Amino acid sequence: MSRAPREILIRPLMTEKSMRQKDELNAVAFRVRPDANKVEIRAAVEAVFNVKVASVRTASFEGKLKRMGRYQGRRPSWKKAIVTLQPGHKIELVEGA
């Protein structure tokens, strides 16, 4: 199953926790396609950002139920990947204002 690297990586996650992990552990968090595996994620990050990846951790999140009055819906399920880079490699994302 060969997909383009930019199809696998949806967007970087920029939260307080992910920024702290970036500084302390040299790890960057991404929102990825729910059907992507660790091998595809590693290849996509290495191709898009031209870095070497040490490890990939993933977590799947189920969409929450939300209500609008008496109607009920569900947010989509999603997947997060935490990519740890090898020493000496860095990904420059948009920093705070």
N, CA, C and O atoms as a CHARMM CRD file, in Angstrom:
* protein
*
  388
    1    1 MET  N      0.85600  -1.16700   0.00000 PROA 1      0.00000
    2    1 MET  CA     0.00000   0.00000   0.00000 PROA 1      0.00000
    3    1 MET  C      0.90200   1.23000   0.00000 PROA 1      0.00000
    4    1 MET  O      1.36300   1.67400   1.05100 PROA 1      0.00000
    5    2 SER  N      1.14100   1.76100  -1.16500 PROA 2      0.00000
    6    2 SER  CA     2.05200   2.88000  -1.31100 PROA 2      0.00000
    7    2 SER  C      1.26900   4.17000  -1.52400 PROA 2      0.00000
    8    2 SER  O      0.54700   4.31800  -2.51000 PROA 2      0.00000
    9    3 ARG  N      1.42200   5.09300  -0.59100 PROA 3      0.00000
   10    3 ARG  CA     0.76000   6.39600  -0.68800 PROA 3      0.00000
   11    3 ARG  C      1.81600   7.48200  -0.65800 PROA 3      0.00000
   12    3 ARG  O      2.95000   7.26800  -0.23000 PROA 3      0.00000
   13    4 ALA  N      1.41200   8.65300  -1.12400 PROA 4      0.00000
   14    4 ALA  CA     2.31700   9.79800  -1.07500 PROA 4      0.00000
   15    4 ALA  C      2.53600  10.19400   0.38700 PROA 4      0.00000
   16    4 ALA  O      1.61000  10.09700   1.19300 PROA 4      0.00000
   17    5 PRO  N      3.75100  10.64000   0.74200 PROA 5      0.00000
   18    5 PRO  CA     4.03600  10.99600   2.14400 PROA 5      0.00000
   19    5 PRO  C      3.11800  12.08200   2.68500 PROA 5      0.00000
   20    5 PRO  O      2.76800  12.06200   3.86500 PROA 5      0.00000
   21    6 ARG  N      2.72700  13.02000   1.84800 PROA 6      0.00000
   22    6 ARG  CA     1.87000  14.10400   2.34100 PROA 6      0.00000
   23    6 ARG  C      0.42800  13.66500   2.52900 PROA 6      0.00000
   24    6 ARG  O     -0.35900  14.39700   3.12900 PROA 6      0.00000
   25    7 GLU  N      0.05800  12.48700   2.03000 PROA 7      0.00000
   26    7 GLU  CA    -1.26400  11.93200   2.30600 PROA 7      0.00000
   27    7 GLU  C     -1.30000  11.30000   3.69300 PROA 7      0.00000
   28    7 GLU  O     -2.35200  11.26800   4.33100 PROA 7      0.00000
   29    8 ILE  N     -0.17200  10.80200   4.16100 PROA 8      0.00000
   30    8 ILE  CA    -0.11100  10.12300   5.45300 PROA 8      0.00000
   31    8 ILE  C     -0.08200  11.13400   6.59000 PROA 8      0.00000
   32    8 ILE  O     -0.81500  10.98000   7.56700 PROA 8      0.00000
   33    9 LEU  N      0.75300  12.16800   6.48300 PROA 9      0.00000
   34    9 LEU  CA     0.85500  13.19800   7.51900 PROA 9      0.00000
   35    9 LEU  C     -0.22000  14.24800   7.26700 PROA 9      0.00000
   36    9 LEU  O     -0.20700  14.91200   6.23100 PROA 9      0.00000
   37   10 ILE  N     -1.13800  14.40100   8.19400 PROA 10     0.00000
   38   10 ILE  CA    -2.21100  15.38600   8.02700 PROA 10     0.00000
   39   10 ILE  C     -1.74400  16.76100   8.48400 PROA 10     0.00000
   40   10 ILE  O     -1.82200  17.73500   7.73500 PROA 10     0.00000
   41   11 ARG  N     -1.25300  16.83100   9.73300 PROA 11     0.00000
   42   11 ARG  CA    -0.75200  18.11000  10.24300 PROA 11     0.00000
   43   11 ARG  C      0.04200  17.84600  11.51700 PROA 11     0.00000
   44   11 ARG  O     -0.17000  16.82900  12.17800 PROA 11     0.00000
   45   12 PRO  N      0.95500  18.75200  11.87000 PROA 12     0.00000
   46   12 PRO  CA     1.65000  18.60200  13.15500 PROA 12     0.00000
   47   12 PRO  C      0.73300  19.03300  14.29700 PROA 12     0.00000
   48   12 PRO  O     -0.09600  19.92900  14.13700 PROA 12     0.00000
   49   13 LEU  N      0.88700  18.39600  15.42800 PROA 13     0.00000
   50   13 LEU  CA     0.11700  18.76700  16.61900 PROA 13     0.00000
   51   13 LEU  C      0.96500  19.70800  17.45700 PROA 13     0.00000
   52   13 LEU  O      2.06100  19.34900  17.88600 PROA 13     0.00000
   53   14 MET  N      0.46300  20.90400  17.68800 PROA 14     0.00000
   54   14 MET  CA     1.20700  21.89200  18.46700 PROA 14     0.00000
   55   14 MET  C      0.45600  22.19000  19.75300 PROA 14     0.00000
   56   14 MET  O     -0.31700  23.14400  19.83300 PROA 14     0.00000
   57   15 THR  N      0.69400  21.36600  20.74500 PROA 15     0.00000
   58   15 THR  CA     0.12000  21.56600  22.06700 PROA 15     0.00000
   59   15 THR  C      1.26500  21.85300  23.03300 PROA 15     0.00000
   60   15 THR  O      2.43600  21.75500  22.66400 PROA 15     0.00000
   61   16 GLU  N      0.92400  22.20500  24.26100 PROA 16     0.00000
   62   16 GLU  CA     1.96900  22.46100  25.25400 PROA 16     0.00000
   63   16 GLU  C      2.80300  21.21200  25.48900 PROA 16     0.00000
   64   16 GLU  O      4.02800  21.28400  25.59200 PROA 16     0.00000
   65   17 LYS  N      2.13700  20.06700  25.57300 PROA 17     0.00000
   66   17 LYS  CA     2.84200  18.81300  25.81500 PROA 17     0.00000
   67   17 LYS  C      3.76100  18.45400  24.65100 PROA 17     0.00000
   68   17 LYS  O      4.89700  18.02900  24.86400 PROA 17     0.00000
   69   18 SER  N      3.27400  18.62500  23.42100 PROA 18     0.00000
   70   18 SER  CA     4.10500  18.26600  22.27100 PROA 18     0.00000
   71   18 SER  C      5.29100  19.22300  22.11300 PROA 18     0.00000
   72   18 SER  O      6.36100  18.80300  21.67200 PROA 18     0.00000
   73   19 MET  N      5.11800  20.48800  22.46200 PROA 19     0.00000
   74   19 MET  CA     6.23800  21.42900  22.39700 PROA 19     0.00000
   75   19 MET  C      7.29100  21.09500  23.45500 PROA 19     0.00000
   76   19 MET  O      8.48800  21.23700  23.20600 PROA 19     0.00000
   77   20 ARG  N      6.84900  20.65200  24.63600 PROA 20     0.00000
   78   20 ARG  CA     7.78200  20.24400  25.69100 PROA 20     0.00000
   79   20 ARG  C      8.54100  18.98100  25.25400 PROA 20     0.00000
   80   20 ARG  O      9.74600  18.87200  25.48100 PROA 20     0.00000
   81   21 GLN  N      7.83400  18.03000  24.62900 PROA 21     0.00000
   82   21 GLN  CA     8.48900  16.81900  24.13300 PROA 21     0.00000
   83   21 GLN  C      9.49500  17.14900  23.03800 PROA 21     0.00000
   84   21 GLN  O     10.54200  16.50900  22.93700 PROA 21     0.00000
   85   22 LYS  N      9.18100  18.13900  22.22800 PROA 22     0.00000
   86   22 LYS  CA    10.09000  18.54200  21.15500 PROA 22     0.00000
   87   22 LYS  C     11.39300  19.07300  21.74500 PROA 22     0.00000
   88   22 LYS  O     12.47300  18.76900  21.23700 PROA 22     0.00000
   89   23 ASP  N     11.29900  19.85600  22.80400 PROA 23     0.00000
   90   23 ASP  CA    12.49300  20.43400  23.41900 PROA 23     0.00000
   91   23 ASP  C     13.28800  19.40400  24.22300 PROA 23     0.00000
   92   23 ASP  O     14.51500  19.35600  24.12700 PROA 23     0.00000
   93   24 GLU  N     12.59100  18.57700  25.01900 PROA 24     0.00000
   94   24 GLU  CA    13.27300  17.68500  25.94700 PROA 24     0.00000
   95   24 GLU  C     13.68200  16.34900  25.31700 PROA 24     0.00000
   96   24 GLU  O     14.76500  15.83600  25.59700 PROA 24     0.00000
   97   25 LEU  N     12.81000  15.78300  24.46100 PROA 25     0.00000
   98   25 LEU  CA    13.02800  14.43200  23.95000 PROA 25     0.00000
   99   25 LEU  C     13.33800  14.37500  22.46400 PROA 25     0.00000
  100   25 LEU  O     13.56500  13.29200  21.92500 PROA 25     0.00000
  101   26 ASN  N     13.35300  15.52600  21.78800 PROA 26     0.00000
  102   26 ASN  CA    13.53800  15.59400  20.33900 PROA 26     0.00000
  103   26 ASN  C     12.48400  14.75100  19.62200 PROA 26     0.00000
  104   26 ASN  O     12.79300  14.00000  18.69600 PROA 26     0.00000
  105   27 ALA  N     11.20900  14.89300  20.07600 PROA 27     0.00000
  106   27 ALA  CA    10.08400  14.14400  19.51100 PROA 27     0.00000
  107   27 ALA  C      9.04200  15.12900  18.99900 PROA 27     0.00000
  108   27 ALA  O      8.76500  16.14300  19.64000 PROA 27     0.00000
  109   28 VAL  N      8.46800  14.82300  17.84400 PROA 28     0.00000
  110   28 VAL  CA     7.47200  15.68700  17.21500 PROA 28     0.00000
  111   28 VAL  C      6.19300  14.88800  17.04400 PROA 28     0.00000
  112   28 VAL  O      6.23700  13.72000  16.65900 PROA 28     0.00000
  113   29 ALA  N      5.03600  15.51400  17.33100 PROA 29     0.00000
  114   29 ALA  CA     3.74500  14.83600  17.22900 PROA 29     0.00000
  115   29 ALA  C      3.03300  15.26700  15.95600 PROA 29     0.00000
  116   29 ALA  O      3.04700  16.44200  15.58800 PROA 29     0.00000
  117   30 PHE  N      2.41100  14.30100  15.29100 PROA 30     0.00000
  118   30 PHE  CA     1.65600  14.55000  14.06600 PROA 30     0.00000
  119   30 PHE  C      0.29200  13.90000  14.17300 PROA 30     0.00000
  120   30 PHE  O      0.12400  12.87300  14.83000 PROA 30     0.00000
  121   31 ARG  N     -0.68500  14.52000  13.51300 PROA 31     0.00000
  122   31 ARG  CA    -1.95900  13.85600  13.28700 PROA 31     0.00000
  123   31 ARG  C     -1.81300  13.14100  11.95400 PROA 31     0.00000
  124   31 ARG  O     -1.46100  13.76500  10.95400 PROA 31     0.00000
  125   32 VAL  N     -2.08100  11.83000  11.92800 PROA 32     0.00000
  126   32 VAL  CA    -1.86300  11.02500  10.73300 PROA 32     0.00000
  127   32 VAL  C     -3.16000  10.31100  10.34500 PROA 32     0.00000
  128   32 VAL  O     -4.13600  10.31100  11.09400 PROA 32     0.00000
  129   33 ARG  N     -3.14300   9.70600   9.15700 PROA 33     0.00000
  130   33 ARG  CA    -4.30800   8.94800   8.70500 PROA 33     0.00000
  131   33 ARG  C     -4.54500   7.77300   9.64800 PROA 33     0.00000
  132   33 ARG  O     -3.58500   7.14500  10.09500 PROA 33     0.00000
  133   34 PRO  N     -5.80100   7.46400   9.96000 PROA 34     0.00000
  134   34 PRO  CA    -6.07800   6.36300  10.88900 PROA 34     0.00000
  135   34 PRO  C     -5.62800   4.99400  10.38600 PROA 34     0.00000
  136   34 PRO  O     -5.41700   4.08900  11.19300 PROA 34     0.00000
  137   35 ASP  N     -5.47500   4.82100   9.08000 PROA 35     0.00000
  138   35 ASP  CA    -5.07000   3.52200   8.55600 PROA 35     0.00000
  139   35 ASP  C     -3.57500   3.43300   8.25800 PROA 35     0.00000
  140   35 ASP  O     -3.12000   2.43800   7.69400 PROA 35     0.00000
  141   36 ALA  N     -2.80300   4.45800   8.62900 PROA 36     0.00000
  142   36 ALA  CA    -1.35300   4.44400   8.40400 PROA 36     0.00000
  143   36 ALA  C     -0.66700   3.62400   9.49100 PROA 36     0.00000
  144   36 ALA  O     -1.06600   3.66100  10.65500 PROA 36     0.00000
  145   37 ASN  N      0.37700   2.88000   9.09800 PROA 37     0.00000
  146   37 ASN  CA     1.12700   2.11200  10.08700 PROA 37     0.00000
  147   37 ASN  C      2.45600   2.81400  10.38700 PROA 37     0.00000
  148   37 ASN  O      2.78400   3.83000   9.77400 PROA 37     0.00000
  149   38 LYS  N      3.21400   2.25900  11.33600 PROA 38     0.00000
  150   38 LYS  CA     4.44400   2.90600  11.78500 PROA 38     0.00000
  151   38 LYS  C      5.50300   2.98000  10.68500 PROA 38     0.00000
  152   38 LYS  O      6.25400   3.95300  10.61600 PROA 38     0.00000
  153   39 VAL  N      5.56700   1.97900   9.84200 PROA 39     0.00000
  154   39 VAL  CA     6.55400   1.96800   8.76600 PROA 39     0.00000
  155   39 VAL  C      6.25500   3.09500   7.77300 PROA 39     0.00000
  156   39 VAL  O      7.16500   3.80500   7.34500 PROA 39     0.00000
  157   40 GLU  N      4.98100   3.25800   7.40900 PROA 40     0.00000
  158   40 GLU  CA     4.59300   4.32800   6.49000 PROA 40     0.00000
  159   40 GLU  C      4.84000   5.70000   7.10200 PROA 40     0.00000
  160   40 GLU  O      5.28800   6.61500   6.41100 PROA 40     0.00000
  161   41 ILE  N      4.55200   5.85100   8.39300 PROA 41     0.00000
  162   41 ILE  CA     4.74800   7.12900   9.06900 PROA 41     0.00000
  163   41 ILE  C      6.23500   7.48500   9.09500 PROA 41     0.00000
  164   41 ILE  O      6.60200   8.62800   8.82200 PROA 41     0.00000
  165   42 ARG  N      7.08900   6.51600   9.42100 PROA 42     0.00000
  166   42 ARG  CA     8.53700   6.74800   9.44000 PROA 42     0.00000
  167   42 ARG  C      9.03000   7.19000   8.06900 PROA 42     0.00000
  168   42 ARG  O      9.78600   8.15700   7.96500 PROA 42     0.00000
  169   43 ALA  N      8.61200   6.49400   7.01900 PROA 43     0.00000
  170   43 ALA  CA     9.04400   6.83100   5.66500 PROA 43     0.00000
  171   43 ALA  C      8.54300   8.21100   5.24600 PROA 43     0.00000
  172   43 ALA  O      9.26200   8.95400   4.57700 PROA 43     0.00000
  173   44 ALA  N      7.31700   8.55900   5.63300 PROA 44     0.00000
  174   44 ALA  CA     6.75400   9.85800   5.26100 PROA 44     0.00000
  175   44 ALA  C      7.50600  10.99800   5.93700 PROA 44     0.00000
  176   44 ALA  O      7.80600  12.00200   5.29000 PROA 44     0.00000
  177   45 VAL  N      7.81600  10.86500   7.22800 PROA 45     0.00000
  178   45 VAL  CA     8.53300  11.92500   7.94700 PROA 45     0.00000
  179   45 VAL  C      9.94500  12.08100   7.38400 PROA 45     0.00000
  180   45 VAL  O     10.42300  13.20200   7.20600 PROA 45     0.00000
  181   46 GLU  N     10.60700  10.97100   7.10700 PROA 46     0.00000
  182   46 GLU  CA    11.96500  11.05400   6.55800 PROA 46     0.00000
  183   46 GLU  C     11.97300  11.67800   5.16800 PROA 46     0.00000
  184   46 GLU  O     12.91100  12.39500   4.82100 PROA 46     0.00000
  185   47 ALA  N     10.93800  11.41500   4.36500 PROA 47     0.00000
  186   47 ALA  CA    10.88400  11.96900   3.01100 PROA 47     0.00000
  187   47 ALA  C     10.52300  13.44800   3.01200 PROA 47     0.00000
  188   47 ALA  O     11.13000  14.23100   2.28200 PROA 47     0.00000
  189   48 VAL  N      9.54200  13.84100   3.82300 PROA 48     0.00000
  190   48 VAL  CA     9.06400  15.22700   3.80500 PROA 48     0.00000
  191   48 VAL  C     10.05700  16.17100   4.47500 PROA 48     0.00000
  192   48 VAL  O     10.31600  17.25500   3.95400 PROA 48     0.00000
  193   49 PHE  N     10.61800  15.78300   5.61800 PROA 49     0.00000
  194   49 PHE  CA    11.45200  16.69200   6.39800 PROA 49     0.00000
  195   49 PHE  C     12.95500  16.42500   6.26700 PROA 49     0.00000
  196   49 PHE  O     13.75700  17.18000   6.81500 PROA 49     0.00000
  197   50 ASN  N     13.34800  15.37900   5.56000 PROA 50     0.00000
  198   50 ASN  CA    14.75200  15.06400   5.32500 PROA 50     0.00000
  199   50 ASN  C     15.52400  14.89800   6.64300 PROA 50     0.00000
  200   50 ASN  O     16.57100  15.51200   6.84800 PROA 50     0.00000
  201   51 VAL  N     14.97500  14.04700   7.53500 PROA 51     0.00000
  202   51 VAL  CA    15.59600  13.75100   8.82600 PROA 51     0.00000
  203   51 VAL  C     15.63600  12.23800   9.00700 PROA 51     0.00000
  204   51 VAL  O     15.03300  11.49900   8.22800 PROA 51     0.00000
  205   52 LYS  N     16.35100  11.77500  10.04300 PROA 52     0.00000
  206   52 LYS  CA    16.39400  10.35800  10.38600 PROA 52     0.00000
  207   52 LYS  C     15.53200  10.13400  11.62400 PROA 52     0.00000
  208   52 LYS  O     15.63800  10.87000  12.60500 PROA 52     0.00000
  209   53 VAL  N     14.67900   9.11500  11.57200 PROA 53     0.00000
  210   53 VAL  CA    13.74300   8.82400  12.65100 PROA 53     0.00000
  211   53 VAL  C     14.29400   7.68700  13.50400 PROA 53     0.00000
  212   53 VAL  O     14.73900   6.66700  12.97800 PROA 53     0.00000
  213   54 ALA  N     14.26300   7.87000  14.82800 PROA 54     0.00000
  214   54 ALA  CA    14.72400   6.83300  15.75000 PROA 54     0.00000
  215   54 ALA  C     13.58500   5.87200  16.08800 PROA 54     0.00000
  216   54 ALA  O     13.78500   4.65700  16.07900 PROA 54     0.00000
  217   55 SER  N     12.38100   6.40000  16.38700 PROA 55     0.00000
  218   55 SER  CA    11.24900   5.54100  16.72400 PROA 55     0.00000
  219   55 SER  C      9.94000   6.26000  16.44100 PROA 55     0.00000
  220   55 SER  O      9.89500   7.48400  16.32200 PROA 55     0.00000
  221   56 VAL  N      8.87100   5.46500  16.33400 PROA 56     0.00000
  222   56 VAL  CA     7.53000   5.99500  16.09900 PROA 56     0.00000
  223   56 VAL  C      6.59200   5.33500  17.09200 PROA 56     0.00000
  224   56 VAL  O      6.56700   4.11000  17.21500 PROA 56     0.00000
  225   57 ARG  N      5.82000   6.14800  17.79900 PROA 57     0.00000
  226   57 ARG  CA     4.77100   5.64700  18.69800 PROA 57     0.00000
  227   57 ARG  C      3.44600   6.16500  18.18000 PROA 57     0.00000
  228   57 ARG  O      3.36500   7.30700  17.72800 PROA 57     0.00000
  229   58 THR  N      2.39900   5.34500  18.23600 PROA 58     0.00000
  230   58 THR  CA     1.09200   5.76400  17.73400 PROA 58     0.00000
  231   58 THR  C      0.03600   5.57700  18.80600 PROA 58     0.00000
  232   58 THR  O      0.17700   4.75100  19.70800 PROA 58     0.00000
  233   59 ALA  N     -1.03000   6.36700  18.68700 PROA 59     0.00000
  234   59 ALA  CA    -2.18900   6.25600  19.56500 PROA 59     0.00000
  235   59 ALA  C     -3.42700   6.57900  18.74600 PROA 59     0.00000
  236   59 ALA  O     -3.45800   7.56600  18.01200 PROA 59     0.00000
  237   60 SER  N     -4.44800   5.73800  18.87800 PROA 60     0.00000
  238   60 SER  CA    -5.70800   5.95400  18.16900 PROA 60     0.00000
  239   60 SER  C     -6.73900   6.50500  19.13800 PROA 60     0.00000
  240   60 SER  O     -6.83500   6.05100  20.27800 PROA 60     0.00000
  241   61 PHE  N     -7.51000   7.48600  18.68100 PROA 61     0.00000
  242   61 PHE  CA    -8.52300   8.11900  19.50300 PROA 61     0.00000
  243   61 PHE  C     -9.88000   7.96300  18.83700 PROA 61     0.00000
  244   61 PHE  O    -10.02400   8.21600  17.64100 PROA 61     0.00000
  245   62 GLU  N    -10.87100   7.54700  19.60900 PROA 62     0.00000
  246   62 GLU  CA   -12.22100   7.39500  19.07400 PROA 62     0.00000
  247   62 GLU  C    -12.92800   8.73600  19.12300 PROA 62     0.00000
  248   62 GLU  O    -12.77300   9.48600  20.08700 PROA 62     0.00000
  249   63 GLY  N    -13.70200   9.04300  18.09500 PROA 63     0.00000
  250   63 GLY  CA   -14.42300  10.30900  18.03000 PROA 63     0.00000
  251   63 GLY  C    -15.44800  10.43800  19.14700 PROA 63     0.00000
  252   63 GLY  O    -16.09600   9.46300  19.52800 PROA 63     0.00000
  253   64 LYS  N    -15.58400  11.64900  19.66500 PROA 64     0.00000
  254   64 LYS  CA   -16.50600  11.88700  20.77400 PROA 64     0.00000
  255   64 LYS  C    -17.92800  12.07500  20.26900 PROA 64     0.00000
  256   64 LYS  O    -18.14800  12.53400  19.14800 PROA 64     0.00000
  257   65 LEU  N    -18.89200  11.71200  21.11200 PROA 65     0.00000
  258   65 LEU  CA   -20.28900  12.00100  20.81500 PROA 65     0.00000
  259   65 LEU  C    -20.56800  13.45400  21.14400 PROA 65     0.00000
  260   65 LEU  O    -20.17000  13.94300  22.20100 PROA 65     0.00000
  261   66 LYS  N    -21.24400  14.14200  20.24900 PROA 66     0.00000
  262   66 LYS  CA   -21.58700  15.54500  20.46400 PROA 66     0.00000
  263   66 LYS  C    -23.06800  15.73600  20.18900 PROA 66     0.00000
  264   66 LYS  O    -23.64300  15.06900  19.32900 PROA 66     0.00000
  265   67 ARG  N    -23.68200  16.65900  20.93100 PROA 67     0.00000
  266   67 ARG  CA   -25.11000  16.91600  20.77100 PROA 67     0.00000
  267   67 ARG  C    -25.34800  18.35600  20.34600 PROA 67     0.00000
  268   67 ARG  O    -24.65100  19.27600  20.77500 PROA 67     0.00000
  269   68 MET  N    -26.34000  18.52500  19.50100 PROA 68     0.00000
  270   68 MET  CA   -26.83800  19.85200  19.13600 PROA 68     0.00000
  271   68 MET  C    -28.33100  19.80300  19.40500 PROA 68     0.00000
  272   68 MET  O    -29.10700  19.37900  18.54900 PROA 68     0.00000
  273   69 GLY  N    -28.73700  20.23900  20.59800 PROA 69     0.00000
  274   69 GLY  CA   -30.14100  20.12000  20.96800 PROA 69     0.00000
  275   69 GLY  C    -30.49400  18.66000  21.16900 PROA 69     0.00000
  276   69 GLY  O    -29.85000  17.95900  21.95000 PROA 69     0.00000
  277   70 ARG  N    -31.52500  18.20100  20.45900 PROA 70     0.00000
  278   70 ARG  CA   -31.91700  16.79300  20.60400 PROA 70     0.00000
  279   70 ARG  C    -31.23400  15.88500  19.59200 PROA 70     0.00000
  280   70 ARG  O    -31.47100  14.67700  19.59600 PROA 70     0.00000
  281   71 TYR  N    -30.39200  16.43800  18.72600 PROA 71     0.00000
  282   71 TYR  CA   -29.70900  15.64700  17.70700 PROA 71     0.00000
  283   71 TYR  C    -28.31000  15.28300  18.18800 PROA 71     0.00000
  284   71 TYR  O    -27.62800  16.07100  18.84400 PROA 71     0.00000
  285   72 GLN  N    -27.91500  14.09100  17.84600 PROA 72     0.00000
  286   72 GLN  CA   -26.62800  13.59000  18.30900 PROA 72     0.00000
  287   72 GLN  C    -25.77300  13.20800  17.10900 PROA 72     0.00000
  288   72 GLN  O    -26.26300  12.62000  16.14500 PROA 72     0.00000
  289   73 GLY  N    -24.49800  13.54700  17.17800 PROA 73     0.00000
  290   73 GLY  CA   -23.56200  13.19300  16.12000 PROA 73     0.00000
  291   73 GLY  C    -22.26900  12.71600  16.72600 PROA 73     0.00000
  292   73 GLY  O    -22.13100  12.64300  17.94800 PROA 73     0.00000
  293   74 ARG  N    -21.32200  12.39200  15.87300 PROA 74     0.00000
  294   74 ARG  CA   -20.03400  11.89700  16.35500 PROA 74     0.00000
  295   74 ARG  C    -18.92200  12.58000  15.57300 PROA 74     0.00000
  296   74 ARG  O    -18.98900  12.70200  14.35000 PROA 74     0.00000
  297   75 ARG  N    -17.89900  13.02200  16.29600 PROA 75     0.00000
  298   75 ARG  CA   -16.70500  13.54600  15.64700 PROA 75     0.00000
  299   75 ARG  C    -15.93000  12.37100  15.06200 PROA 75     0.00000
  300   75 ARG  O    -16.05900  11.24300  15.53600 PROA 75     0.00000
  301   76 PRO  N    -15.12900  12.62900  14.03900 PROA 76     0.00000
  302   76 PRO  CA   -14.38800  11.50600  13.42700 PROA 76     0.00000
  303   76 PRO  C    -13.28400  10.98600  14.35200 PROA 76     0.00000
  304   76 PRO  O    -12.70900  11.73200  15.14500 PROA 76     0.00000
  305   77 SER  N    -13.00700   9.69000  14.22600 PROA 77     0.00000
  306   77 SER  CA   -11.88900   9.09000  14.94900 PROA 77     0.00000
  307   77 SER  C    -10.58800   9.52800  14.27900 PROA 77     0.00000
  308   77 SER  O    -10.56800   9.81600  13.08200 PROA 77     0.00000
  309   78 TRP  N     -9.49100   9.57800  15.06000 PROA 78     0.00000
  310   78 TRP  CA    -8.22300  10.05400  14.51900 PROA 78     0.00000
  311   78 TRP  C     -7.05800   9.32900  15.17200 PROA 78     0.00000
  312   78 TRP  O     -7.22500   8.60700  16.15500 PROA 78     0.00000
  313   79 LYS  N     -5.87300   9.53500  14.60700 PROA 79     0.00000
  314   79 LYS  CA    -4.67200   8.85300  15.08000 PROA 79     0.00000
  315   79 LYS  C     -3.54800   9.85800  15.24800 PROA 79     0.00000
  316   79 LYS  O     -3.37500  10.76100  14.43000 PROA 79     0.00000
  317   80 LYS  N     -2.78200   9.68500  16.33000 PROA 80     0.00000
  318   80 LYS  CA    -1.64000  10.54900  16.61200 PROA 80     0.00000
  319   80 LYS  C     -0.37000   9.71400  16.54900 PROA 80     0.00000
  320   80 LYS  O     -0.33500   8.57400  17.01100 PROA 80     0.00000
  321   81 ALA  N      0.67300  10.30300  15.96600 PROA 81     0.00000
  322   81 ALA  CA     1.98000   9.63800  15.91200 PROA 81     0.00000
  323   81 ALA  C      3.00900  10.54800  16.55900 PROA 81     0.00000
  324   81 ALA  O      3.10700  11.72800  16.22200 PROA 81     0.00000
  325   82 ILE  N      3.77300   9.99400  17.48900 PROA 82     0.00000
  326   82 ILE  CA     4.86300  10.72500  18.12100 PROA 82     0.00000
  327   82 ILE  C      6.16000  10.16200  17.54900 PROA 82     0.00000
  328   82 ILE  O      6.50800   9.00400  17.78400 PROA 82     0.00000
  329   83 VAL  N      6.86200  10.99400  16.79900 PROA 83     0.00000
  330   83 VAL  CA     8.06000  10.57300  16.07400 PROA 83     0.00000
  331   83 VAL  C      9.28200  11.10500  16.81700 PROA 83     0.00000
  332   83 VAL  O      9.44500  12.31800  16.95400 PROA 83     0.00000
  333   84 THR  N     10.13500  10.21000  17.29200 PROA 84     0.00000
  334   84 THR  CA    11.37500  10.58800  17.95600 PROA 84     0.00000
  335   84 THR  C     12.48800  10.60400  16.91200 PROA 84     0.00000
  336   84 THR  O     12.69800   9.62900  16.19100 PROA 84     0.00000
  337   85 LEU  N     13.19200  11.72500  16.84900 PROA 85     0.00000
  338   85 LEU  CA    14.25600  11.89100  15.86400 PROA 85     0.00000
  339   85 LEU  C     15.59600  11.46900  16.44900 PROA 85     0.00000
  340   85 LEU  O     15.79600  11.51300  17.66300 PROA 85     0.00000
  341   86 GLN  N     16.51300  11.06000  15.57600 PROA 86     0.00000
  342   86 GLN  CA    17.84100  10.69400  16.03000 PROA 86     0.00000
  343   86 GLN  C     18.59900  11.94800  16.45300 PROA 86     0.00000
  344   86 GLN  O     18.29400  13.04300  15.98000 PROA 86     0.00000
  345   87 PRO  N     19.58300  11.80000  17.34100 PROA 87     0.00000
  346   87 PRO  CA    20.34200  12.97300  17.80600 PROA 87     0.00000
  347   87 PRO  C     20.97800  13.72000  16.63700 PROA 87     0.00000
  348   87 PRO  O     21.51900  13.11200  15.71400 PROA 87     0.00000
  349   88 GLY  N     20.90200  15.03400  16.69400 PROA 88     0.00000
  350   88 GLY  CA    21.48200  15.86400  15.64400 PROA 88     0.00000
  351   88 GLY  C     20.48900  16.25500  14.56400 PROA 88     0.00000
  352   88 GLY  O     20.78100  17.13300  13.75100 PROA 88     0.00000
  353   89 HSD  N     19.32200  15.62600  14.53600 PROA 89     0.00000
  354   89 HSD  CA    18.30000  15.96600  13.54400 PROA 89     0.00000
  355   89 HSD  C     17.21200  16.78800  14.22600 PROA 89     0.00000
  356   89 HSD  O     16.92500  16.61000  15.41000 PROA 89     0.00000
  357   90 LYS  N     16.61900  17.68300  13.46100 PROA 90     0.00000
  358   90 LYS  CA    15.63100  18.60400  14.02400 PROA 90     0.00000
  359   90 LYS  C     14.60600  18.96600  12.96100 PROA 90     0.00000
  360   90 LYS  O     14.94400  19.08900  11.78400 PROA 90     0.00000
  361   91 ILE  N     13.35700  19.13600  13.37200 PROA 91     0.00000
  362   91 ILE  CA    12.28900  19.63000  12.49300 PROA 91     0.00000
  363   91 ILE  C     11.88100  20.98300  13.02100 PROA 91     0.00000
  364   91 ILE  O     11.48100  21.11000  14.17900 PROA 91     0.00000
  365   92 GLU  N     11.97900  22.00400  12.17600 PROA 92     0.00000
  366   92 GLU  CA    11.58400  23.35000  12.57500 PROA 92     0.00000
  367   92 GLU  C     10.12300  23.58900  12.19800 PROA 92     0.00000
  368   92 GLU  O      9.78100  23.70900  11.02200 PROA 92     0.00000
  369   93 LEU  N      9.28300  23.65300  13.20600 PROA 93     0.00000
  370   93 LEU  CA     7.87600  23.96600  13.00500 PROA 93     0.00000
  371   93 LEU  C      7.62500  25.41000  13.38700 PROA 93     0.00000
  372   93 LEU  O      8.51700  26.08000  13.90800 PROA 93     0.00000
  373   94 VAL  N      6.43500  25.89000  13.13700 PROA 94     0.00000
  374   94 VAL  CA     6.10100  27.27700  13.48300 PROA 94     0.00000
  375   94 VAL  C      6.11400  27.40600  14.99900 PROA 94     0.00000
  376   94 VAL  O      5.36900  26.71300  15.69300 PROA 94     0.00000
  377   95 GLU  N      6.95000  28.28200  15.50600 PROA 95     0.00000
  378   95 GLU  CA     7.04100  28.50400  16.93800 PROA 95     0.00000
  379   95 GLU  C      5.99500  29.50100  17.38000 PROA 95     0.00000
  380   95 GLU  O      5.33600  30.12000  16.54400 PROA 95     0.00000
  381   96 GLY  N      5.83000  29.66900  18.68300 PROA 96     0.00000
  382   96 GLY  CA     4.84300  30.59800  19.23000 PROA 96     0.00000
  383   96 GLY  C      5.09800  32.04400  18.81000 PROA 96     0.00000
  384   96 GLY  O      6.19000  32.39500  18.36300 PROA 96     0.00000
  385   97 ALA  N      4.07900  32.86100  18.96200 PROA 97     0.00000
  386   97 ALA  CA     4.15100  34.25000  18.47200 PROA 97     0.00000
  387   97 ALA  C      5.09400  35.10900  19.23600 PROA 97     0.00000
  388   97 ALA  O      5.24400  36.29100  18.92500 PROA 97     0.00000
